[in-house]
């Protein structure tokens, strides 16, 4: 069966979309930035120039502060609770070998200190805030909050978790979003951890899929206090998504035009991908789903997913593997790419870059 790494999504008919903004997003220039560190070697360049770093760096998130770029990732064993890399241009990266979150706090289960999917931003008071997912002692995963005076940390975790949902399966993949007026937190309710039909489950198998909704909730401008109630903005489409969506990130194209990026299928599957959907407000109902990136042997990138978009509005980071089937000798490495949003009337044609294997 042929597979492809799709670098632009196919637009629907113009009459099916309520706004020209609800068009194709193009992904291009997926490159390897030269990785600089004495005992870590950059991989040989391939058709898509290979990964940015030859270390495990899953669920990457980006922060630009002045002229310095920061990249944070999910726990990676020897890379610490929150591994940290820096760059002066967003292409050439240095793994700092520093743990941005050396102390995970008192509420984290001491037997499971894996910290997942951080999101870091600078609030209006000049403090750096990190959202992350950690397993609560004797319970399921919750959103945690940590603050620091520097983007490199060390970040200090608050005494209590920020958001929990044990009945729903826990919460993972928190990410911040600022629409220019309101600040929000977006997260996934980890329903597949309860079991169900999906292949990516931590619980008993059943005949039905569990909900894995992406939800959004307003927070205070400092990012430290919840406001209002959470709202579901997207859920999986059953078999088409293997009963799972996760890894949200949001961007404001312009007033009335918001895009939600997310991944579907199981993270260790070659079907793992990056999709996006559109809405007219951050807490709207996101629809008009399209695919931004999926596995393909010619690049080679397998299971691309869990992307973040930098504040420049064009640079994205995501992880992927270099071999199919998730063998033990592969890693989820960080890739950097560029995206281009639709301009004008998207009905002028379909723009797809599709490399067949």
C-alpha positions as CSV (number, residue, x, y, z in Angstrom):
1,X,0.0,0.0,0.0
2,X,1.3,3.4,-0.9
3,X,1.7,5.9,1.9
4,X,2.4,9.6,1.7
5,X,3.6,12.5,3.7
6,X,1.0,15.1,2.9
7,X,2.3,18.7,3.2
8,X,-0.8,20.5,2.3
9,X,-4.5,19.7,2.9
10,X,-7.2,19.5,0.2
11,X,-9.8,22.2,0.5
12,X,-13.5,21.4,0.3
13,X,-15.9,23.0,-2.1
14,X,-16.1,26.8,-1.7
15,X,-19.8,26.5,-1.1
16,X,-19.2,24.2,1.9
17,X,-17.1,26.7,3.8
18,X,-18.5,29.8,5.5
19,X,-15.4,31.9,5.1
20,X,-12.4,32.1,2.7
21,X,-10.2,31.7,5.8
22,X,-11.4,28.1,6.2
23,X,-9.0,26.9,3.5
24,X,-5.8,25.0,3.1
25,X,-2.7,25.3,5.3
26,X,0.5,24.4,3.6
27,X,3.4,22.8,5.4
28,X,6.8,23.1,3.8
29,X,10.6,23.3,4.5
30,X,10.7,20.5,7.0
31,X,14.4,20.6,7.9
32,X,17.2,19.4,10.1
33,X,18.8,22.2,12.1
34,X,22.4,21.3,12.9
35,X,22.5,20.1,16.4
36,X,25.4,21.2,18.4
37,X,26.7,19.3,21.4
38,X,29.9,17.4,21.9
39,X,28.5,14.0,22.6
40,X,25.4,14.1,20.5
41,X,25.7,13.8,16.7
42,X,23.3,15.2,14.2
43,X,21.8,12.6,11.9
44,X,22.8,12.3,8.3
45,X,20.7,14.5,6.0
46,X,18.0,12.6,4.2
47,X,15.2,13.6,1.7
48,X,13.6,15.8,4.4
49,X,17.0,16.6,6.1
50,X,16.3,14.3,9.0
51,X,15.4,15.4,12.6
52,X,16.5,18.5,14.4
53,X,18.1,16.5,17.2
54,X,19.2,12.9,17.5
55,X,17.6,12.5,20.9
56,X,14.1,11.7,22.0
57,X,12.2,15.0,22.2
58,X,8.5,14.2,22.0
59,X,5.6,16.6,22.3
60,X,7.8,19.7,21.6
61,X,6.6,23.2,22.4
62,X,8.3,26.5,21.4
63,X,8.9,29.8,23.1
64,X,10.6,32.8,21.5
65,X,12.0,35.3,24.0
66,X,13.9,38.1,22.4
67,X,16.4,36.6,20.0
68,X,16.5,33.2,21.8
69,X,14.3,30.3,20.9
70,X,13.4,27.7,23.6
71,X,12.1,24.2,23.0
72,X,10.6,22.0,25.8
73,X,9.5,18.4,25.6
74,X,8.0,15.5,27.5
75,X,10.1,13.6,30.0
76,X,12.8,11.6,28.3
77,X,14.6,9.6,31.0
78,X,18.2,10.8,31.0
79,X,17.0,14.1,29.5
80,X,15.2,15.1,32.7
81,X,11.6,15.9,33.7
82,X,11.4,18.7,31.1
83,X,14.3,18.6,28.6
84,X,15.3,22.0,27.2
85,X,16.9,23.0,24.0
86,X,17.8,26.5,22.7
87,X,18.4,28.2,19.4
88,X,19.3,31.6,18.0
89,X,17.4,31.1,14.7
90,X,14.9,28.3,15.2
91,X,16.9,25.9,13.0
92,X,20.2,25.2,14.7
93,X,19.5,23.8,18.2
94,X,21.6,23.0,21.3
95,X,20.4,20.6,23.9
96,X,21.2,22.3,27.1
97,X,21.3,19.2,29.2
98,X,19.4,21.2,31.8
99,X,16.1,20.1,33.4
100,X,13.7,23.0,33.2
101,X,11.6,21.4,36.0
102,X,14.1,19.7,38.3
103,X,11.5,19.4,41.2
104,X,8.1,18.1,40.1
105,X,6.3,19.2,43.3
106,X,4.5,17.5,46.2
107,X,1.3,16.4,44.4
108,X,3.0,14.3,41.8
109,X,3.0,10.5,42.3
110,X,6.5,9.6,43.5
111,X,6.3,6.3,41.6
112,X,5.5,8.0,38.3
113,X,7.2,11.2,37.8
114,X,6.9,11.4,34.1
115,X,5.9,14.9,33.0
116,X,4.1,15.2,29.7
117,X,3.6,17.8,27.0
118,X,4.6,21.1,28.6
119,X,3.4,24.5,27.3
120,X,5.4,27.6,28.3
121,X,4.5,31.3,28.0
122,X,5.3,34.7,29.5
123,X,2.4,36.3,31.3
124,X,1.6,40.0,31.6
125,X,3.5,40.3,34.8
126,X,6.8,39.0,33.3
127,X,6.6,35.6,34.9
128,X,7.1,32.4,32.8
129,X,4.4,29.9,33.3
130,X,4.5,26.2,32.4
131,X,1.4,24.0,32.0
132,X,2.1,20.3,32.0
133,X,0.5,17.0,32.7
134,X,1.5,14.9,35.7
135,X,0.1,11.9,37.6
136,X,-1.5,12.8,40.9
137,X,-0.6,10.7,43.8
138,X,-3.1,7.8,43.9
139,X,-5.1,9.2,41.0
140,X,-5.0,10.0,37.3
141,X,-3.1,12.7,35.4
142,X,-3.9,16.3,36.0
143,X,-2.8,19.7,34.6
144,X,-0.1,21.2,36.7
145,X,1.3,24.8,36.8
146,X,4.8,25.9,37.4
147,X,6.4,29.4,37.3
148,X,9.9,30.8,36.8
149,X,11.7,34.0,36.5
150,X,13.6,32.8,33.4
151,X,12.4,30.8,30.4
152,X,15.2,28.3,31.2
153,X,13.8,27.7,34.7
154,X,14.0,26.3,37.1
155,X,10.2,26.2,37.2
156,X,8.5,25.8,40.6
157,X,5.4,23.7,40.7
158,X,2.3,25.0,42.7
159,X,1.2,23.0,45.7
160,X,-2.0,21.7,44.0
161,X,-2.9,20.6,40.5
162,X,-4.7,23.1,38.2
163,X,-7.3,20.9,36.5
164,X,-8.2,17.2,37.2
165,X,-10.9,14.9,35.7
166,X,-10.4,11.4,37.2
167,X,-13.9,10.3,36.0
168,X,-13.0,11.2,32.4
169,X,-9.7,9.4,32.5
170,X,-7.5,12.3,33.5
171,X,-6.2,15.3,31.6
172,X,-3.1,15.6,29.4
173,X,-1.7,17.9,26.7
174,X,-2.5,21.3,28.2
175,X,-1.5,24.3,26.1
176,X,-2.0,28.0,26.5
177,X,-3.6,30.3,24.0
178,X,-3.9,34.1,24.0
179,X,-6.4,35.6,21.6
180,X,-5.2,39.2,22.3
181,X,-7.9,39.8,24.8
182,X,-8.6,36.6,26.7
183,X,-6.1,33.9,27.8
184,X,-7.2,30.3,27.6
185,X,-6.0,26.8,28.5
186,X,-6.8,24.0,26.0
187,X,-6.4,20.3,27.0
188,X,-7.4,16.7,26.2
189,X,-9.6,14.6,28.5
190,X,-7.7,11.3,28.4
191,X,-10.7,9.0,28.0
192,X,-8.8,6.3,26.2
193,X,-6.9,5.7,29.5
194,X,-10.2,4.2,30.8
195,X,-10.2,1.6,28.1
196,X,-12.6,1.2,25.2
197,X,-12.3,0.2,21.6
198,X,-9.2,2.2,20.6
199,X,-5.9,0.5,20.1
200,X,-4.3,3.1,22.3
201,X,-5.8,2.3,25.7
202,X,-4.5,1.9,29.2
203,X,-7.7,0.2,30.4
204,X,-9.9,-2.8,29.5
205,X,-10.9,-3.3,25.9
206,X,-14.6,-2.8,25.1
207,X,-16.8,-2.5,22.1
208,X,-17.2,1.3,22.2
209,X,-14.8,4.2,22.1
210,X,-14.5,6.5,25.1
211,X,-14.8,10.2,24.6
212,X,-11.4,12.0,24.3
213,X,-12.6,15.6,24.0
214,X,-10.5,18.7,23.4
215,X,-11.7,21.3,25.8
216,X,-11.0,25.0,26.4
217,X,-11.4,27.2,29.4
218,X,-10.6,30.8,30.1
219,X,-7.9,31.7,32.6
220,X,-6.8,35.0,34.2
221,X,-4.2,37.1,32.3
222,X,-1.5,35.8,34.5
223,X,-2.5,32.2,33.6
224,X,-2.8,31.1,37.2
225,X,-6.6,31.2,37.9
226,X,-9.3,29.4,36.1
227,X,-12.4,31.4,34.9
228,X,-15.7,30.2,33.8
229,X,-16.3,26.6,32.8
230,X,-14.6,24.3,30.3
231,X,-16.2,23.7,26.9
232,X,-15.7,20.9,24.5
233,X,-14.6,22.2,21.1
234,X,-13.8,18.9,19.3
235,X,-14.1,15.2,19.8
236,X,-13.0,12.2,17.8
237,X,-14.8,10.7,14.8
238,X,-14.8,7.1,15.9
239,X,-13.1,4.6,13.6
240,X,-11.7,7.4,11.4
241,X,-9.6,8.6,14.3
242,X,-9.2,5.3,16.1
243,X,-11.3,6.9,18.8
244,X,-8.7,9.4,19.8
245,X,-7.7,13.0,19.3
246,X,-5.0,14.8,21.3
247,X,-2.1,17.3,21.2
248,X,-4.0,20.5,20.6
249,X,-2.5,23.9,19.6
250,X,-4.4,27.0,18.5
251,X,-3.7,30.0,16.3
252,X,-5.6,33.2,15.6
253,X,-5.5,33.8,11.9
254,X,-7.5,37.0,12.2
255,X,-10.6,38.0,14.2
256,X,-13.3,35.5,13.5
257,X,-10.8,32.9,12.1
258,X,-9.2,30.4,14.5
259,X,-7.5,27.2,13.7
260,X,-7.1,24.2,16.0
261,X,-4.2,21.8,15.3
262,X,-4.4,18.3,16.8
263,X,-3.3,14.7,16.3
264,X,-5.4,11.5,15.8
265,X,-4.8,7.8,16.2
266,X,-2.4,6.3,18.7
267,X,1.0,8.1,19.3
268,X,3.0,4.9,18.6
269,X,1.1,4.1,15.4
270,X,2.1,5.0,11.8
271,X,-1.4,6.4,11.5
272,X,-0.6,9.1,14.0
273,X,-0.9,12.5,12.1
274,X,-1.4,16.2,12.4
275,X,-4.8,17.6,11.4
276,X,-6.5,21.0,11.8
277,X,-10.0,22.4,12.0
278,X,-11.5,25.9,11.9
279,X,-13.9,28.0,14.0
280,X,-15.0,31.6,14.3
281,X,-14.0,31.8,18.0
282,X,-11.6,30.1,20.4
283,X,-14.5,28.3,22.1
284,X,-16.5,27.7,19.0
285,X,-17.3,24.3,17.4
286,X,-14.3,23.4,15.3
287,X,-15.0,21.8,11.9
288,X,-13.8,21.6,8.3
289,X,-11.1,19.1,9.3
290,X,-8.1,18.6,7.0
291,X,-4.8,16.7,7.3
292,X,-1.5,18.7,7.6
293,X,1.0,15.8,7.9
294,X,1.0,12.0,8.0
295,X,3.5,9.2,7.6
296,X,5.5,8.6,4.5
297,X,8.6,6.5,3.7
298,X,10.3,8.9,1.3
299,X,11.0,11.6,3.9
300,X,11.3,9.5,6.1
301,X,8.9,10.6,8.9
302,X,6.5,8.2,10.6
303,X,3.8,9.1,13.1
304,X,4.3,12.9,12.9
305,X,2.2,14.5,15.6
306,X,1.7,16.7,18.6
307,X,2.7,20.0,17.0
308,X,3.1,23.5,18.4
309,X,3.2,26.8,16.6
310,X,5.7,29.5,17.5
311,X,4.7,33.1,18.1
312,X,6.0,34.1,14.7
313,X,3.0,32.4,13.2
314,X,5.0,30.4,10.6
315,X,7.3,28.0,12.5
316,X,6.0,24.8,13.9
317,X,7.6,21.9,15.9
318,X,6.4,18.4,16.0
319,X,7.8,14.9,16.7
320,X,8.2,11.9,14.4
321,X,10.0,8.6,14.0
322,X,12.4,7.7,11.2
323,X,11.2,4.0,11.0
324,X,7.8,2.5,10.5
325,X,6.2,0.2,13.1
326,X,7.6,1.9,16.2
327,X,10.6,-0.4,16.7
328,X,12.6,-0.2,19.9
329,X,15.6,1.4,18.2
330,X,13.7,4.5,17.0
331,X,13.0,7.7,18.8
332,X,10.4,10.4,18.7
333,X,12.6,13.3,17.6
334,X,11.7,16.9,17.0
335,X,11.2,18.3,13.5
336,X,10.9,22.0,12.5
337,X,8.7,23.1,9.6
338,X,7.0,26.2,8.2
339,X,3.4,26.7,7.5
340,X,1.5,29.1,5.2
341,X,-2.1,30.1,5.9
342,X,-4.6,30.6,3.1
343,X,-4.8,34.0,1.5
344,X,-7.7,35.4,-0.4
345,X,-10.1,33.1,-2.2
346,X,-9.0,29.5,-1.6
347,X,-11.4,28.3,-4.3
348,X,-8.8,29.3,-6.9
349,X,-7.5,25.7,-6.7
350,X,-6.3,22.8,-4.6
351,X,-2.8,23.0,-3.4
352,X,-1.3,19.7,-2.4
353,X,2.3,18.5,-2.1
354,X,2.0,14.7,-1.9
355,X,5.1,12.5,-2.2
356,X,4.2,8.9,-2.9
357,X,6.2,6.0,-1.6
